[in-house]
Every structure is written in structure tokens, then in C-alpha cells.
Amino acid sequence: MLERALDHSFDQPKIHVHPDGGAYAIASRYIGVGWRYRNLFLMVFVAILAVGSVAVFSLKRSYMASATVVVTTRVADPLSQSPDGSNNSLEDDELATQAALIGSRDVAAAVLRELPEPPSPVRHTWRQNLCLYGIHFFCNVSSSSVSNSVAALDRAIDGLLSTVTIEPQPHSRVISISVKANTGERAAAIANAFVTDYQKLALTQRQGDLRHEADWLDERTAALRERWLEAERVASKYNEQHGLVNTDAGSPLVDRQISDMASSLGQAETRYAAAQARVESLNIALRNGDARAMISLGDQPLLVASASALLQAEMTRAQKAGSFGPNHPDVQALDKQIAGARAQLRSEMQQALTSINTELVSAKADVAALTRSMGNLQAESAGQSGAQAEYRTLRQESESARGVYEAFLDRAKELTDRVALLQPPVTFVSHAAAPAAPTFPNRKKLLMGVVLLAVVAAISAVVLRAFLSPSFIDVDELHNFGGVPLLTILPVMKGVRKKNLDRYVLDHPFSQTAEAMRGLSAQLSLAGAARLEGGQTLAIASASPGDGKTTVAIWLASVLKEAGQSVLLIDIDCRRFASSEQTGGVLQVGFTNVLAGQAVVRDVIVKDDVTGVDVLPAGSSRISSFDPAEVSQIRDLLADLSRSYKAIIINVPPLTVALDGLIMASIADQTIFVCRWARTSRGAVAACLDRLRVYGARLAGTVLTGAEERSANLLCGAPVARNEVRLITHTYQG
């Protein structure tokens, strides 16, 4: 049955089927890896979810309440002297100033007095406990208690201010006050209290300042009123004593007459000077014949019109003379017109000069008359100058005292009106309302975040585990690994006791494991043509202990025996029994004893009580490897046994533990390499396969043990695309 792989070759066409590298295959592969580590995924997910949920539900709840205020517009002062409405403008820094004042420590202290913090549970320190037990050295003194109370108040104010957020809204007069507290009612109450207490403090401060100013103004106004009345009495008494004639305004009558006379004299002199100036201008223009000087005499319209006509004619004559020459008829006509305009202008100038001379004589006469009248009035005022000067001084003092008194009186009235117009610097736009739900934590969002974090952490753990795993975690990796085909995949055995494991394929003949072992025996049978005589040897090797090598050997022997073939199972892994031998366990005489000449092979072969397979035990343990003579002896021994058994299965030691396995693999007709799913490292498998080739072992293929049930017997490798299936069908049909 187990023929050499080199004794027969298949003449079948080679079909190169490339695995589908599309998205479906990639997704299936990664989903398979995830399903393979589902326990790790679930553990990490549940752990993160549990820890995160506990953390979320242990977070202390807090409520946020917000109040909105607006900086008030100042009421227009009715006594203000600036009607431009500048009081309604908001300074650049006023909004920030009001926000800082609302969040000041004085306002926070007032809020704490109105809404004290709820009492915290009493916690006695070790000093207080010692003090209660009579050790007075650790008791706090009174001064320290006072300082502690002050420090506690400061800490309470700092804690309250840390929960308050005051934000001025840009480009507006609005300020938002947000408060965070343990309950929604307290958060709303504190937010409203910050505004109302600031309003009270601001109004109290303004009223106090105005009250102090009003008191000082009242005292000063009374003194100024007495001073004004006294000055009035002194001025009236002096006027009566000297018999001065004064007007109702307090000034002498002669002074008013002098003032009126001086005004009339000034007007007469102005007319006289203006007439002289016009006469001089006309004389100069008449002597020079300059028409442009006449245009400035606006009080002579005819003269101005003649001068303008002359200038226009001269300009026209200059333009045509420049174009046609001085002898052109148009130029000569313009010369005649200019001469007539000059004669007309001289006539108008003579008439204007005569008119202005008449006005000049009249103005000169008025100036002389007014000058004489002014001299008479000044002579009359000289007799009263001394007394009038003294009286004028007294009146000025009285007016000055009256002006100061009226200014202070106006200021006092303004303060009285301003007290009535006092308003808080900020007013409510909306009061804070108690929130129905806590602002923090938002358990729904946090739990969603915990779930997302748990999923990401679980996926990361699976990816990290798969990335750092040195063993095979994907069936596709083992297909043709190192150029060796994958013969079969054995699923993991769950819930099977160790003593029942050897008979599993016999007790469950239609199980997936039994089908896999029968498939393995069929593949080994098809690997070569049947020989006419003699049996074949098959070595079962693995990289390390625990890969399932011994179990595979027992199952394969059981399947072959059930098929009616004579099978011998040789166990040369004597190191497995070294611990039993050292502890005094009874070991059977076996293979090593036969090689040492201590027993005959036919005498040491026993029938296994569990499987009924003939077994050649390992025998006594040995520390040395097989020498060339022993290798030749083993060949002869196997040749002798092959005459009695159709199949000889050799369970060799792990290749990473002893070299005996390499020697037995080189002697055997075929070698099956067993590796453990997610346990045997890729490096160990590659090294063992390479060493087996160096020793000349004929590798039949690999067997994967401990795989998932859905991965068992997936020997077709990666999924094949539809077009590749058509290619395979066409190739075989052709």
C-alpha cells in the first residue's frame, strides 16, 4: 500500500490554479483569522467593555445651567450738556470688565453666603482621633482654627469659581454665565445668584458713592449761598451810598451810551475807509488803463460790464491776429470795437469816481460828528470812574459767587435725579433653568465610545496576536510550504479524554477525524503503485513534542488495520518514557533492547489492548544516537519485518529534540511531517524540512493537527475563481 513516491509517476496535466486575490478572498481570509481568535476577541472585548462600563457608571454626575445677561444701556441724563447721545455707546473694554466683575471673589463670597455648600460627611483625621482619645498635644489651637476657617472659605470660593464660566459674546452686549454643580437646581440657583448678587453689590456701591458726594455738595452749597447773598448786599449798599445811576444789569447808563456811540463811530469810519479805498482803486485803474482791476468793483455793475466786454474783445483780437495777421479785415474790425470799448470804459469810470467822491464826503462828516459826541460822553464818565469801578468790582464778586453757587446747586440736583435713574450694570435676558438631564457624563455617548474602544482593542489584540504569532494561523500558509504538499487537516479534539483518544477513529468511524485519516491513507496509497511483495515503512515526524505525532501514528495504524492490512507500529521515541524510568516506572522491553541484542524482535512485539495494533515498544532509554552499524542493523530489521507486515509505521522522536528522527526518516520509504495548528513555528517547520531533505528523507507531505473543525479537509487550498474553474474543466476535457 505505502509505495515509494519515486517508483511511479502520474501522467496528468499540470494545472496551475492561482488563488483568487480579490476582495472576497482577502475578506474571507481575514474573517477566518478573526474567527480563529474569537475567544481572544471576546475576552478583550468583554474586559474593555466591563472596565469601561464600570468607569462610565462611576463617573460623578454634574449638571450645567446657563443664564444670559445684557450690559444695560445708560439712561440719558436730562441735565447732561452733551446732546450727542454718547452715553449710549459701549466702550471696547466694558463687556470684558463687566464679565470680570461678575466673576469676582466678592460676588462668589456673596453667593456662598446665600447658597452655602451642602455639608460634607465628617471625616476625622488621625490628629483628631488622637485628640479625642485624650492626647491634647495633637489638638488644634484656636488660632489655627481661625486660619483654617479662612483657608476653607478661600478654598470654597476657588472651588465655586472653578465651576463658573463667564463668556462675553463678541460684537454684542450679551454675557453668558454657565455653572456646573452636582444637581440641576443648585446649578441654576448659583447662575442666577451670581447675576443678582452682582447687581446688588453694584447698586450698593453706586448709591454709597452718590450719597457721599451729595452730602459734600449740600454742605458746600449752603456756604456758597451765604457768600453770594453777602456780596449782593455789599454791592447794593455801595450803589446807594454813592448815588450811582446804573441799569438793571448793574452797569452805568453813560457806559452804555459810550458803547453805542463807539459802535456808530466804528461803522462811520469803516464806510469812510471803504470809500477812500474805492477812490484810490479807480484812480490807479484810470491812470494805467487796466480793465481787469475794474472787474473787482462789484458795487459798479456798469463799470464791470464795460471792463468785461473790453477784455473779451482784446482776447478775440489776439487770437485772430495770431492766426490771420494784423491786416486781416476781422482784426481791423476788432481794433475799432476795442477803441469804442475803451472810450465807453473811461466814461463809466468818470461817473463812478464822481459817485464815490460824494459818498466819501458824507462819511467824513459822520466821523467828525460822532467823534465830538464821544468826547463829551467820555468827559461825563470820567467823573464817575472811581466809584463805578469799585461798584463794578463788587458786582463781579457777587456774580462770581452766584455762578459758583448755581453750579453746585445744579450738581446737587443732578445727583438727586441720578439716584432716581440708578439701574444695575447688567440685566437678565434669560434666567437659568434647572436642566432635566446631567450635562456630564453623557452615558449613552460614553458607552458607545466604550463599545467602539472595546471593538478596536479586541481587533487590535487579534491583529497583534496574528502578526506576532510565529506559528501557522492560516491554512493557505501551509499549502506547499517548503515545497511539501498538505495531505490532511485534523480538527481539534474537544471533550475527549486522554484514554479514549487512541480509539477515537475506531469508536467514531464516521467522524470528521476518521474521514481525514482514511483520506490520508488513500493519498499515501495513490502516491505509488502497489508492490508485489513486502511492506513499506512510513516515518511520522514532527518538530517538537506535543504536535500530535504519536496520535497521528496510532490513528493511521488503526485505520490501516481496520482496512484489513497487517500493521506494525514501532515507537522509537524512548525519551518520552525517560521520566517514568527515572521515577521507578515499569517499562517494556522494546526497540532499543533489540538493537542492543538483549531481546528478539518477535518476542517484544505486543498487541495494544486499546487499538489491537501490533506495537514494538521503544524500550529502554539511551543517550547516544545511532551509529552506522546500528543504522545497517535497523535496515535489516525493517526488511525482515516487512515480510510479515504490509505497513510499518515508525513514531520517531521530535526532530528539534533528537537526531534519531532524521536517521529513521532517511531509512523509511516515506515520511509524514506533523505540525500543530497555531503552535509549531514556521521557522521550526522550515528548519526540520530542510534537515530532512539533507538526510535524504522522502517527504510524502505534511499533516496539520489541532485545526478548527471548519478548516479540516480543506485540501483544495485557497478559493478558486470561476474563470479558473472553467479553465480547469476545459483543460481536462481537452
C-alpha positions, 0 to 999 in steps of 0.5 A, spaced: 500 500 500 505 505 502 509 505 495 515 509 494 513 516 491 519 515 486 517 508 483 511 511 479 509 517 476 502 520 474 501 522 467 496 528 468 496 535 466 499 540 470 494 545 472 496 551 475 490 554 479 492 561 482 488 563 488 483 568 487 486 575 490 480 579 490 476 582 495 472 576 497 478 572 498 482 577 502 475 578 506 474 571 507 481 570 509 481 575 514 474 573 517 477 566 518 483 569 522 478 573 526 474 567 527 480 563 529 481 568 535 474 569 537 475 567 544 481 572 544 476 577 541 471 576 546 475 576 552 478 583 550 472 585 548 468 583 554 474 586 559 474 593 555 467 593 555 466 591 563 472 596 565 469 601 561 462 600 563 464 600 570 468 607 569 462 610 565 457 608 571 462 611 576 463 617 573 460 623 578 454 626 575 454 634 574 449 638 571 450 645 567 445 651 567 446 657 563 443 664 564 444 670 559 445 677 561 445 684 557 450 690 559 444 695 560 444 701 556 445 708 560 439 712 561 440 719 558 441 724 563 436 730 562 441 735 565 447 732 561 450 738 556 452 733 551 446 732 546 450 727 542 447 721 545 454 718 547 452 715 553 449 710 549 455 707 546 459 701 549 466 702 550 471 696 547 473 694 554 466 694 558 463 687 556 470 684 558 470 688 565 463 687 566 464 679 565 470 680 570 466 683 575 461 678 575 466 673 576 469 676 582 471 673 589 466 678 592 460 676 588 462 668 589 463 670 597 456 673 596 453 667 593 456 662 598 453 666 603 446 665 600 447 658 597 452 655 602 455 648 600 451 642 602 455 639 608 460 634 607 460 627 611 465 628 617 471 625 616 476 625 622 483 625 621 488 621 625 490 628 629 483 628 631 482 621 633 488 622 637 485 628 640 479 625 642 482 619 645 485 624 650 492 626 647 491 634 647 498 635 644 495 633 637 489 638 638 488 644 634 489 651 637 484 656 636 488 660 632 489 655 627 482 654 627 481 661 625 486 660 619 483 654 617 476 657 617 479 662 612 483 657 608 476 653 607 472 659 605 478 661 600 478 654 598 470 654 597 470 660 593 476 657 588 472 651 588 465 655 586 469 659 581 472 653 578 465 651 576 463 658 573 464 660 566 463 667 564 463 668 556 462 675 553 459 674 546 463 678 541 460 684 537 454 684 542 452 686 549 450 679 551 454 675 557 453 668 558 454 665 565 454 657 565 455 653 572 456 646 573 454 643 580 452 636 582 444 637 581 440 641 576 437 646 581 443 648 585 446 649 578 441 654 576 440 657 583 448 659 583 447 662 575 442 666 577 445 668 584 451 670 581 447 675 576 443 678 582 448 678 587 452 682 582 447 687 581 446 688 588 453 689 590 453 694 584 447 698 586 450 698 593 456 701 591 453 706 586 448 709 591 454 709 597 458 713 592 452 718 590 450 719 597 457 721 599 458 726 594 451 729 595 452 730 602 459 734 600 455 738 595 449 740 600 454 742 605 458 746 600 452 749 597 449 752 603 456 756 604 456 758 597 449 761 598 451 765 604 457 768 600 453 770 594 447 773 598 453 777 602 456 780 596 449 782 593 448 786 599 455 789 599 454 791 592 447 794 593 449 798 599 455 801 595 450 803 589 446 807 594 451 810 598 454 813 592 448 815 588 450 811 582 445 811 576 446 804 573 441 799 569 438 793 571 444 789 569 448 793 574 452 797 569 452 805 568 447 808 563 453 813 560 457 806 559 452 804 555 451 810 551 459 810 550 458 803 547 453 805 542 456 811 540 463 807 539 459 802 535 456 808 530 463 811 530 466 804 528 461 803 522 462 811 520 469 810 519 469 803 516 464 806 510 469 812 510 475 807 509 471 803 504 470 809 500 477 812 500 479 805 498 474 805 492 477 812 490 484 810 490 482 803 486 479 807 480 484 812 480 490 807 479 485 803 474 484 810 470 491 812 470 494 805 467 488 803 463 487 796 466 480 793 465 481 787 469 482 791 476 475 794 474 472 787 474 473 787 482 468 793 483 462 789 484 458 795 487 459 798 479 455 793 475 456 798 469 463 799 470 464 791 470 460 790 464 464 795 460 471 792 463 468 785 461 466 786 454 473 790 453 477 784 455 473 779 451 474 783 445 482 784 446 482 776 447 478 775 440 483 780 437 489 776 439 487 770 437 485 772 430 491 776 429 495 770 431 492 766 426 490 771 420 495 777 421 494 784 423 491 786 416 486 781 416 479 785 415 476 781 422 482 784 426 481 791 423 474 790 425 476 788 432 481 794 433 475 799 432 470 795 437 476 795 442 477 803 441 469 804 442 470 799 448 475 803 451 472 810 450 465 807 453 470 804 459 473 811 461 466 814 461 463 809 466 469 810 470 468 818 470 461 817 473 463 812 478 469 816 481 464 822 481 459 817 485 464 815 490 467 822 491 460 824 494 459 818 498 466 819 501 464 826 503 458 824 507 462 819 511 467 824 513 462 828 516 459 822 520 466 821 523 467 828 525 460 828 528 460 822 532 467 823 534 465 830 538 459 826 541 464 821 544 468 826 547 463 829 551 460 822 553 467 820 555 468 827 559 461 825 563 464 818 565 470 820 567 467 823 573 464 817 575 470 812 574 472 811 581 466 809 584 463 805 578 469 801 578 469 799 585 461 798 584 463 794 578 468 790 582 463 788 587 458 786 582 463 781 579 464 778 586 457 777 587 456 774 580 462 770 581 459 767 587 452 766 584 455 762 578 459 758 583 453 757 587 448 755 581 453 750 579 453 746 585 446 747 586 445 744 579 450 738 581 446 737 587 440 736 583 443 732 578 445 727 583 438 727 586 435 725 579 441 720 578 439 716 584 432 716 581 435 713 574 440 708 578 439 701 574 444 695 575 450 694 570 447 688 567 440 685 566 437 678 565 435 676 558 434 669 560 434 666 567 437 659 568 433 653 568 434 647 572 436 642 566 432 635 566 438 631 564 446 631 567 450 635 562 456 630 564 457 624 563 453 623 557 452 615 558 449 613 552 455 617 548 460 614 553 458 607 552 458 607 545 465 610 545 466 604 550 463 599 545 467 602 539 474 602 544 472 595 546 471 593 538 478 596 536 482 593 542 479 586 541 481 587 533 487 590 535 489 584 540 487 579 534 491 583 529 497 583 534 496 576 536 496 574 528 502 578 526 506 576 532 504 569 532 510 565 529 506 559 528 501 557 522 494 561 523 492 560 516 491 554 512 493 557 505 500 558 509 501 551 509 499 549 502 506 547 499 510 550 504 517 548 503 515 545 497 511 539 501 504 538 499 498 538 505 495 531 505 490 532 511 487 537 516 485 534 523 480 538 527 481 539 534 479 534 539 474 537 544 471 533 550 475 527 549 479 524 554 486 522 554 484 514 554 479 514 549 483 518 544 487 512 541 480 509 539 477 515 537 477 513 529 475 506 531 469 508 536 467 514 531 468 511 524 464 516 521 467 522 524 470 528 521 477 525 524 476 518 521 474 521 514 481 525 514 485 519 516 482 514 511 483 520 506 490 520 508 491 513 507 488 513 500 493 519 498 499 515 501 496 509 497 495 513 490 502 516 491 505 509 488 503 503 485 502 497 489 508 492 490 508 485 489 511 483 495 513 486 502 511 492 506 513 499 506 515 503 512 512 510 513 516 515 518 511 520 522 515 526 524 514 532 527 518 538 530 517 538 537 513 534 542 506 535 543 504 536 535 500 530 535 505 525 532 504 519 536 496 520 535 497 521 528 501 514 528 496 510 532 490 513 528 493 511 521 495 504 524 488 503 526 485 505 520 490 501 516 488 495 520 481 496 520 482 496 512 484 489 513 492 490 512 497 487 517 500 493 521 506 494 525 507 500 529 514 501 532 515 507 537 522 509 537 521 515 541 524 512 548 525 519 551 518 520 552 518 514 557 525 517 560 521 520 566 517 514 568 524 510 568 527 515 572 521 515 577 521 507 578 516 506 572 515 499 569 517 499 562 517 494 556 522 491 553 522 494 546 526 497 540 532 499 543 533 492 547 533 489 540 538 493 537 542 492 543 541 484 542 538 483 549 531 481 546 528 478 539 524 482 535 518 477 535 518 476 542 517 484 544 512 485 539 505 486 543 498 487 541 495 494 544 489 492 548 486 499 546 487 499 538 489 491 537 495 494 533 501 490 533 506 495 537 514 494 538 515 498 544 521 503 544 524 500 550 529 502 554 532 509 554 539 511 551 543 517 550 547 516 544 544 516 537 545 511 532 551 509 529 552 506 522 552 499 524 546 500 528 543 504 522 545 497 517 542 493 523 535 497 523 535 496 515 535 489 516 530 489 521 525 493 517 526 488 511 525 482 515 519 485 518 516 487 512 515 480 510 510 479 515 507 486 515 504 490 509 505 497 513 510 499 518 509 505 521 515 508 525 513 514 531 520 517 531 522 522 536 521 530 535 526 532 530 528 539 534 529 534 540 533 528 537 537 526 531 534 519 531 528 522 527 532 524 521 536 517 521 529 513 521 526 518 516 532 517 511 531 509 512 523 509 511 520 509 504 516 515 506 515 520 511 509 524 514 511 531 517 506 533 523 505 540 525 500 543 530 495 548 528 497 555 531 503 552 535 509 549 531 513 555 528 514 556 521 521 557 522 521 550 526 517 547 520 522 550 515 528 548 519 526 540 520 524 540 512 530 542 510 534 537 515 530 532 512 531 533 505 539 533 507 538 526 510 535 524 504 528 523 507 522 522 502 517 527 504 510 524 502 507 531 505 505 534 511 499 533 516 496 539 520 493 537 527 489 541 532 485 545 526 478 548 527 473 543 525 471 548 519 478 548 516 479 540 516 479 537 509 480 543 506 485 540 501 483 544 495 487 550 498 485 557 497 478 559 493 478 558 486 475 563 481 470 561 476 474 563 470 479 558 473 474 553 474 472 553 467 479 553 465 480 547 469 474 543 466 476 545 459 483 543 460 481 536 462 476 535 457 481 537 452 
